[in-house]
Amino acid sequence: METGDHKLLNDMMKYAATEQLWSKGDRIVAAVSGGPDSMALLHLLWLAARQEQLTIIAAHVNHGFRKEASRQEAEIVRQYAVKLGVPFEMIELDMPAYIEETGMNAQSAAREKRYAFLHEIAVKYDASAIALAHHADDQAETVLMRVIRGAGLTGLAGMAAKRKEKNVELIRPLLRMNKSDIVRYCSGQDIPYCLDGSNNERYYFRNVVRLDVIPYLSQFNPQLTHSLRRIADVAGAEDDWMELEGQRLFASLVTSSPDECKLNAGELVGLHVALQRRLIKLILNYLSKDAEIASFDAIETMRLAAAPAAPSTWRYDAGSGVRCIREYGSIRWVRVLNASGTSEDSYAFSISGDSKSAFITAGGRALHIERLKRGEAVRPAGRSEVCFDADQLDFPLTVRNRQPGDRIQVLGLNGSKKVQDMFVDEKIAPSERERYPLLVDANNRLLWIPGIRRSSHAQTGHETTDFLFIRMENE
């Protein structure tokens, strides 16, 4: 090896040790397209394998975009892997047909299929990592593309040196190396490679950034690519710290279940603005794998909804199958499981006049129902209990959830009152109102809103001999 070539290997080994990309004895799948970057990566990992007792597997994907050229690339990679004594795995795809079938754009479809194959090979060989050939120039392009698209701190961090995906680490050993040094390394080591003509087509945004935007901006800063990589390093370190702080706050402030996260609005407002945004992103990511694409405006809308001056009840479709709900002093994020949001389907449970006892669970509450005779009856203790004169009731009774226009003739008040207004007065959360159980008679007359108020109908007195006693408990 020439001195420069030794330096490239040494630089990669130091970077791998600093970022803990692998451990001695690991098995690593190298993604090799056939271009100079991935072929250099394969050779450098092959050299590193001697020092670190690594097992390297070369994996190549023929996407089928360029037919004969793709076959030639695959053969060059196969022959070089054989020369190095490295196991070779390949898959041939018909991406044009897949794209037509799914309607996906070419880059997204190719990435999906490529990564699926790489993970498949990692499982086959029980590999701990998949090595990708992204280099420093790729990083600079990525950061600039994200600046143009309006990325936040996480986006400015660019590509990570190491990232977990499906129990396998995606590692980028060349992330600090310049493209020019990599091409020079291939020439010095007689490493064959192919050039993809599509890299010069301005149809792709990345190509426009590389071929036009970066050269133009470099007139004002000749060290532009270095500056962009430095931004990625600084943003990456700060993003890591923010992530740890966000996770700590998530653990201490957020009440979570598989389908819901709940947070005290005042506690959210009390955090630094940057941590408010980070915590909301973590909540969204917890509930949906697609939430990474949540826009700044969407996160800001949810953040401001927790402010004291914001409406006390409010809901917002956060996208990715998640709904944000402000309920007085709390703010909740829930998975939208069906077209009716978090509401349960309509329910109705019947209580016949012959029933001596019954037990009904509905809307997160349990109702214990008993028929009692004179001498057995007890006086209701608070709003969670009620007693009716059973002889004055029109059976069958029904326990159901709310219907449009429901009103109750409230005991002690003149006239009737809307159930909706009573829910608002009692600060019943909007997400609870549609599932809250109500007791009605055979004429659909509302008798009781458990835990809130009863109607003036069928009151007990000295002449009552048959009592219907009901007690409510929260589940």
C-alpha positions as CSV (number, residue, x, y, z in Angstrom):
1,M,0.0,0.0,0.0
2,E,1.1,3.6,-0.7
3,T,1.2,6.1,2.2
4,G,-2.0,7.7,1.2
5,D,-3.8,4.4,1.1
6,H,-2.5,3.4,4.5
7,K,-3.9,6.7,5.7
8,L,-7.4,6.0,4.4
9,L,-7.4,2.6,6.2
10,N,-6.1,4.1,9.4
11,D,-8.6,6.9,9.2
12,M,-11.5,4.4,8.8
13,M,-10.2,2.3,11.7
14,K,-9.9,5.3,14.0
15,Y,-13.4,6.5,13.0
16,A,-14.8,3.0,13.6
17,A,-13.2,2.8,17.0
18,T,-14.5,6.3,18.0
19,E,-18.0,5.6,16.8
20,Q,-18.0,1.9,18.0
21,L,-19.1,0.7,14.5
22,W,-18.1,-2.9,15.2
23,S,-16.4,-5.2,17.7
24,K,-13.9,-8.0,17.1
25,G,-15.4,-11.0,15.5
26,D,-18.5,-9.3,14.1
27,R,-20.1,-10.2,10.9
28,I,-20.8,-7.3,8.5
29,V,-22.9,-7.1,5.4
30,A,-21.3,-4.6,2.9
31,A,-23.8,-3.0,0.5
32,V,-21.9,-2.9,-2.8
33,S,-23.5,-1.2,-5.8
34,G,-20.3,-1.4,-7.9
35,G,-19.5,2.3,-7.8
36,P,-16.1,3.6,-6.5
37,D,-17.4,4.3,-3.0
38,S,-18.9,0.9,-2.3
39,M,-16.0,-1.0,-4.0
40,A,-13.5,0.9,-1.8
41,L,-15.6,0.2,1.2
42,L,-15.5,-3.5,0.4
43,H,-11.8,-3.5,0.0
44,L,-11.2,-1.5,3.2
45,L,-13.5,-3.8,5.2
46,W,-11.6,-6.8,3.8
47,L,-8.4,-5.3,5.1
48,A,-9.9,-4.4,8.4
49,A,-11.2,-8.0,8.8
50,R,-7.6,-9.2,9.2
51,Q,-7.1,-7.0,12.2
52,E,-10.5,-7.3,13.8
53,Q,-11.3,-10.9,12.9
54,L,-14.4,-9.7,11.0
55,T,-16.5,-11.7,8.6
56,I,-17.5,-9.6,5.5
57,I,-20.3,-10.5,3.2
58,A,-20.8,-8.6,-0.1
59,A,-24.4,-7.9,-1.0
60,H,-25.5,-6.5,-4.4
61,V,-28.9,-5.4,-5.7
62,N,-29.6,-5.4,-9.4
63,H,-32.6,-3.1,-9.6
64,G,-33.2,-3.8,-13.3
65,F,-33.3,-0.2,-14.3
66,R,-30.5,-0.4,-16.9
67,K,-30.7,-4.0,-18.0
68,E,-27.3,-4.8,-19.6
69,A,-25.3,-2.2,-17.7
70,S,-26.8,-3.5,-14.5
71,R,-25.8,-7.1,-15.3
72,Q,-22.2,-5.9,-16.0
73,E,-22.0,-4.1,-12.7
74,A,-23.3,-7.2,-10.9
75,E,-20.6,-9.3,-12.6
76,I,-17.8,-6.9,-11.7
77,V,-18.9,-6.9,-8.0
78,R,-19.2,-10.7,-8.0
79,Q,-15.8,-11.3,-9.5
80,Y,-14.1,-8.8,-7.1
81,A,-15.8,-10.5,-4.1
82,V,-14.5,-13.9,-5.4
83,K,-11.0,-12.4,-5.7
84,L,-11.1,-11.2,-2.1
85,G,-12.5,-14.4,-0.9
86,V,-15.7,-12.7,0.4
87,P,-19.1,-14.4,0.3
88,F,-21.3,-12.8,-2.4
89,E,-25.1,-12.4,-2.3
90,M,-27.2,-10.8,-5.0
91,I,-30.9,-10.2,-5.9
92,E,-32.3,-9.3,-9.3
93,L,-35.4,-7.1,-9.2
94,D,-37.8,-5.7,-11.8
95,M,-38.1,-2.3,-10.3
96,P,-39.9,-0.7,-13.3
97,A,-42.7,-3.2,-12.9
98,Y,-42.8,-2.7,-9.1
99,I,-43.0,1.1,-9.5
100,E,-45.9,0.8,-12.0
101,E,-47.7,-1.6,-9.6
102,T,-47.3,0.5,-6.4
103,G,-47.2,4.0,-7.8
104,M,-44.1,4.8,-5.7
105,N,-41.4,7.1,-7.0
106,A,-38.3,5.3,-8.3
107,Q,-35.9,6.3,-5.5
108,S,-38.3,5.4,-2.7
109,A,-39.2,2.1,-4.2
110,A,-35.6,1.2,-4.9
111,R,-34.5,2.1,-1.4
112,E,-37.4,0.0,0.1
113,K,-36.4,-3.1,-1.9
114,R,-32.7,-2.6,-1.4
115,Y,-32.9,-2.4,2.4
116,A,-35.3,-5.3,2.6
117,F,-32.7,-7.5,0.8
118,L,-29.8,-6.2,2.9
119,H,-31.7,-7.0,6.1
120,E,-32.6,-10.5,4.7
121,I,-28.9,-11.2,4.1
122,A,-28.0,-9.9,7.6
123,V,-30.4,-12.4,9.1
124,K,-29.1,-15.2,6.9
125,Y,-25.5,-14.7,8.1
126,D,-26.5,-13.5,11.7
127,A,-24.7,-10.2,10.9
128,S,-24.6,-7.4,13.5
129,A,-24.3,-4.6,11.0
130,I,-24.9,-3.5,7.4
131,A,-22.1,-1.2,6.1
132,L,-23.1,1.6,3.7
133,A,-20.7,3.6,1.5
134,H,-22.0,7.1,2.2
135,H,-19.0,9.5,2.4
136,A,-18.3,13.1,3.5
137,D,-19.5,14.6,0.2
138,D,-22.8,12.7,0.5
139,Q,-23.2,14.1,4.0
140,A,-22.6,17.7,2.8
141,E,-25.2,17.2,0.0
142,T,-27.7,15.7,2.5
143,V,-27.3,18.7,4.9
144,L,-27.8,21.3,2.2
145,M,-30.8,19.4,0.8
146,R,-32.4,19.5,4.2
147,V,-31.6,23.2,4.7
148,I,-33.3,23.9,1.4
149,R,-36.4,21.9,2.6
150,G,-36.5,23.6,6.0
151,A,-35.1,21.0,8.3
152,G,-34.7,21.3,12.1
153,L,-31.9,20.3,14.3
154,T,-32.4,16.6,13.7
155,G,-32.3,17.1,9.9
156,L,-29.2,19.2,10.1
157,A,-27.4,16.3,11.8
158,G,-27.4,14.6,8.5
159,M,-26.7,10.9,8.3
160,A,-25.6,9.1,11.4
161,A,-22.4,7.1,11.6
162,K,-24.5,4.3,13.3
163,R,-28.2,3.8,13.5
164,K,-30.3,0.8,14.7
165,E,-32.8,-0.6,12.3
166,K,-34.6,-4.0,12.7
167,N,-32.1,-5.2,15.3
168,V,-29.2,-4.5,13.0
169,E,-26.8,-1.5,13.0
170,L,-26.6,0.5,9.8
171,I,-23.0,1.8,9.8
172,R,-21.2,4.3,7.6
173,P,-17.4,3.8,8.0
174,L,-16.5,6.3,5.2
175,L,-18.6,9.2,6.4
176,R,-15.5,11.4,7.1
177,M,-13.8,10.6,3.8
178,N,-13.8,12.8,0.7
179,K,-15.0,11.4,-2.6
180,S,-11.8,12.4,-4.3
181,D,-9.7,10.5,-1.8
182,I,-11.9,7.4,-2.3
183,V,-11.6,7.5,-6.1
184,R,-7.8,8.0,-5.7
185,Y,-7.7,5.0,-3.4
186,C,-9.5,2.8,-6.0
187,S,-6.9,3.8,-8.6
188,G,-4.0,3.1,-6.2
189,Q,-5.3,-0.3,-5.3
190,D,-6.5,-1.3,-8.8
191,I,-10.0,-1.7,-7.5
192,P,-12.5,-2.0,-10.4
193,Y,-15.6,0.1,-10.3
194,C,-18.5,1.3,-12.5
195,L,-19.8,4.7,-13.1
196,D,-23.6,5.2,-13.2
197,G,-24.6,7.6,-15.9
198,S,-27.8,8.5,-14.0
199,N,-25.7,10.3,-11.4
200,N,-25.4,13.1,-14.0
201,E,-29.1,13.4,-14.7
202,R,-30.7,16.5,-13.2
203,Y,-34.0,14.8,-12.8
204,Y,-33.1,14.0,-9.2
205,F,-32.9,16.7,-6.6
206,R,-29.6,15.4,-5.1
207,N,-27.9,15.5,-8.5
208,V,-29.0,19.1,-8.9
209,V,-27.6,20.0,-5.5
210,R,-24.3,18.2,-6.3
211,L,-23.8,19.4,-9.9
212,D,-25.2,22.9,-9.7
213,V,-26.0,24.3,-6.2
214,I,-22.8,23.3,-4.3
215,P,-20.5,24.5,-7.1
216,Y,-22.4,27.8,-7.3
217,L,-22.3,28.4,-3.5
218,S,-18.7,27.4,-3.3
219,Q,-17.8,30.6,-5.1
220,F,-18.7,32.4,-1.9
221,N,-17.2,29.8,0.4
222,P,-14.5,27.5,-1.1
223,Q,-14.8,25.3,2.0
224,L,-18.6,24.9,1.7
225,T,-18.6,21.1,1.9
226,H,-16.4,21.2,4.9
227,S,-18.6,23.8,6.6
228,L,-21.7,21.7,5.9
229,R,-20.1,18.6,7.4
230,R,-19.1,20.6,10.4
231,I,-22.7,21.7,10.8
232,A,-23.7,18.0,10.7
233,D,-21.2,17.2,13.4
234,V,-22.3,20.0,15.7
235,A,-26.0,19.5,15.1
236,G,-25.6,15.7,15.6
237,A,-24.0,16.1,19.0
238,E,-26.6,18.7,20.1
239,D,-29.4,16.5,18.7
240,D,-28.1,13.5,20.7
241,W,-28.2,15.6,23.9
242,M,-31.7,16.9,23.1
243,E,-32.9,13.4,22.4
244,L,-31.6,12.1,25.8
245,E,-33.2,15.1,27.6
246,G,-36.5,14.5,25.7
247,Q,-36.5,10.8,26.6
248,R,-35.9,11.7,30.3
249,L,-38.8,14.0,30.3
250,F,-41.0,11.5,28.4
251,A,-40.3,9.0,31.2
252,S,-41.0,11.4,34.0
253,L,-43.9,13.5,32.6
254,V,-45.8,11.4,30.1
255,T,-48.4,8.8,31.0
256,S,-48.3,6.3,28.1
257,S,-50.1,3.2,26.9
258,P,-49.8,1.5,23.5
259,D,-52.4,3.7,22.0
260,E,-52.2,7.0,24.0
261,C,-49.9,9.5,25.6
262,K,-51.1,12.0,28.2
263,L,-49.3,15.1,29.5
264,N,-50.2,17.9,31.9
265,A,-50.5,21.0,29.8
266,G,-48.9,23.2,32.5
267,E,-45.8,20.9,32.7
268,L,-45.4,21.1,28.9
269,V,-45.6,24.9,28.9
270,G,-43.1,25.0,31.7
271,L,-40.3,23.5,29.6
272,H,-37.9,25.3,27.3
273,V,-39.5,25.8,23.9
274,A,-36.9,23.5,22.3
275,L,-37.7,20.7,24.8
276,Q,-41.5,21.2,24.2
277,R,-41.0,20.5,20.5
278,R,-38.7,17.6,21.2
279,L,-41.1,16.0,23.6
280,I,-44.0,16.3,21.2
281,K,-41.9,14.7,18.5
282,L,-41.1,11.8,20.8
283,I,-44.7,11.3,21.6
284,L,-45.7,11.3,18.0
285,N,-42.8,8.8,17.2
286,Y,-44.0,6.6,20.1
287,L,-47.5,6.4,18.6
288,S,-46.7,6.2,14.9
289,K,-43.7,5.1,12.8
290,D,-44.7,7.6,10.2
291,A,-44.6,10.6,12.5
292,E,-41.0,11.5,11.5
293,I,-42.5,13.6,8.7
294,A,-44.5,15.8,11.1
295,S,-44.1,19.4,10.0
296,F,-42.8,22.2,12.1
297,D,-46.3,23.9,11.8
298,A,-48.0,20.8,13.0
299,I,-45.8,20.5,16.1
300,E,-46.1,24.2,16.8
301,T,-49.9,24.0,16.6
302,M,-49.9,21.2,19.3
303,R,-47.3,23.0,21.4
304,L,-49.3,26.3,21.5
305,A,-52.5,24.3,22.3
306,A,-51.1,23.7,25.8
307,A,-50.8,27.4,26.6
308,P,-53.0,28.8,29.4
309,A,-54.7,31.2,26.9
310,A,-55.6,28.4,24.5
311,P,-59.1,26.9,24.4
312,S,-59.6,24.5,27.2
313,T,-61.1,21.8,24.9
314,W,-59.7,21.3,21.5
315,R,-58.7,18.6,19.1
316,Y,-56.4,18.4,16.1
317,D,-55.5,15.7,13.5
318,A,-51.7,15.5,13.8
319,G,-51.5,13.1,10.8
320,S,-49.9,9.7,10.7
321,G,-52.9,8.3,12.4
322,V,-52.6,10.4,15.6
323,R,-55.0,12.9,17.1
324,C,-54.1,15.5,19.6
325,I,-56.7,16.5,22.2
326,R,-56.7,19.3,24.7
327,E,-58.9,18.5,27.7
328,Y,-58.8,21.3,30.3
329,G,-55.6,20.8,32.2
330,S,-54.2,17.9,30.2
331,I,-53.2,17.3,26.6
332,R,-53.5,13.8,25.0
333,W,-52.2,12.1,21.9
334,V,-54.2,9.1,20.8
335,R,-54.0,6.6,17.9
336,V,-57.0,7.0,15.7
337,L,-58.2,3.4,15.5
338,N,-61.2,3.9,13.3
339,A,-63.3,6.5,11.4
340,S,-64.9,7.6,14.7
341,G,-61.6,8.4,16.3
342,T,-61.2,7.2,19.8
343,S,-64.9,6.8,20.4
344,E,-66.3,3.4,20.9
345,D,-69.0,2.1,18.6
346,S,-72.6,2.8,19.8
347,Y,-73.7,0.5,22.6
348,A,-77.0,-0.3,24.4
349,F,-77.5,-2.7,27.2
350,S,-81.0,-3.7,28.3
351,I,-82.2,-4.1,31.9
352,S,-85.5,-6.0,32.1
353,G,-88.2,-5.5,34.7
354,D,-87.6,-9.1,35.9
355,S,-83.9,-8.6,36.7
356,K,-83.1,-8.9,40.4
357,S,-79.5,-7.8,39.8
358,A,-77.3,-6.9,36.9
359,F,-73.7,-5.8,36.2
360,I,-72.9,-3.7,33.2
361,T,-69.6,-2.2,32.0
362,A,-69.7,0.6,29.5
363,G,-67.7,3.7,28.6
364,G,-65.0,2.8,31.1
365,R,-67.5,2.6,34.0
366,A,-69.2,-0.3,35.8
367,L,-72.8,-0.2,37.0
368,H,-74.0,-2.5,39.8
369,I,-77.8,-2.8,39.6
370,E,-80.0,-4.3,42.4
371,R,-83.8,-4.6,43.0
372,L,-84.5,-4.2,46.7
373,K,-87.6,-4.4,48.9
374,R,-88.6,-2.1,51.8
375,G,-86.2,-2.5,54.6
376,E,-83.3,-3.5,52.3
377,A,-83.1,-0.1,50.6
378,V,-80.2,2.2,51.4
379,R,-79.9,6.0,50.8
380,P,-77.6,6.9,47.9
381,A,-74.2,8.1,49.1
382,G,-73.2,10.9,46.6
383,R,-73.6,11.2,42.9
384,S,-72.1,7.8,42.1
385,E,-75.3,6.1,43.5
386,V,-79.0,6.5,42.7
387,C,-82.3,4.9,43.8
388,F,-85.5,4.9,41.9
389,D,-89.1,3.8,42.7
390,A,-89.2,0.7,40.4
391,D,-93.0,0.8,40.2
392,Q,-92.8,4.2,38.5
393,L,-90.2,3.1,35.9
394,D,-91.1,2.1,32.3
395,F,-89.1,-1.1,31.6
396,P,-87.0,-2.2,30.0
397,L,-84.3,0.3,30.9
398,T,-81.3,0.8,28.7
399,V,-77.7,1.8,29.4
400,R,-76.4,3.5,26.2
401,N,-74.1,6.2,25.1
402,R,-75.1,9.7,24.1
403,Q,-77.4,10.5,21.2
404,P,-77.9,13.9,19.5
405,G,-80.4,16.1,21.3
406,D,-80.3,14.2,24.6
407,R,-81.8,16.2,27.5
408,I,-82.6,15.5,31.1
409,Q,-85.2,16.8,33.5
410,V,-82.8,17.5,36.3
411,L,-84.0,17.0,39.9
412,G,-84.2,20.4,41.6
413,L,-84.3,22.5,38.4
414,N,-87.1,23.8,36.4
415,G,-87.2,22.5,32.8
416,S,-84.7,20.3,31.1
417,K,-81.0,20.7,30.3
418,K,-78.9,19.4,27.4
419,V,-76.6,16.6,28.3
420,Q,-73.8,18.3,26.2
421,D,-74.1,21.4,28.5
422,M,-73.9,19.2,31.6
423,F,-70.8,17.5,30.3
424,V,-69.2,20.9,29.8
425,D,-70.2,22.2,33.2
426,E,-68.8,19.0,34.8
427,K,-65.6,19.3,32.7
428,I,-66.0,15.8,31.2
429,A,-63.3,15.5,28.6
430,P,-64.5,15.7,25.0
431,S,-63.0,12.3,24.2
432,E,-65.1,10.8,27.1
433,R,-68.5,12.3,26.1
434,E,-69.4,10.0,23.3
435,R,-68.8,6.9,25.3
436,Y,-70.2,8.1,28.7
437,P,-73.0,5.8,29.9
438,L,-76.5,7.1,30.3
439,L,-79.6,5.4,31.8
440,V,-82.9,5.8,29.9
441,D,-86.3,4.1,30.2
442,A,-88.5,2.4,27.6
443,N,-89.7,5.8,26.3
444,N,-86.0,7.0,25.9
445,R,-86.5,9.3,28.8
446,L,-83.2,10.1,30.4
447,L,-83.2,9.0,34.1
448,W,-79.6,9.3,35.2
449,I,-76.2,10.6,34.1
450,P,-74.0,8.4,36.4
451,G,-71.8,10.5,38.7
452,I,-73.4,13.7,37.6
453,R,-77.1,14.2,38.0
454,R,-80.4,12.2,38.2
455,S,-83.8,13.2,36.7
456,S,-86.8,14.1,38.8
457,H,-88.7,11.0,37.6
458,A,-89.5,7.9,39.8
459,Q,-88.3,9.4,43.1
460,T,-88.6,7.2,46.1
461,G,-90.9,8.1,49.1
462,H,-92.6,6.6,52.1
463,E,-95.0,4.7,49.9
464,T,-92.2,3.0,47.8
465,T,-92.0,-0.7,48.2
466,D,-89.9,-1.7,45.2
467,F,-86.5,0.0,44.9
468,L,-84.0,0.0,42.0
469,F,-80.6,0.8,43.4
470,I,-77.6,1.5,41.1
471,R,-73.9,2.1,42.0
472,M,-71.3,3.4,39.6
473,E,-67.6,2.6,39.7
474,N,-64.8,3.6,37.4
475,E,-63.1,0.6,35.8
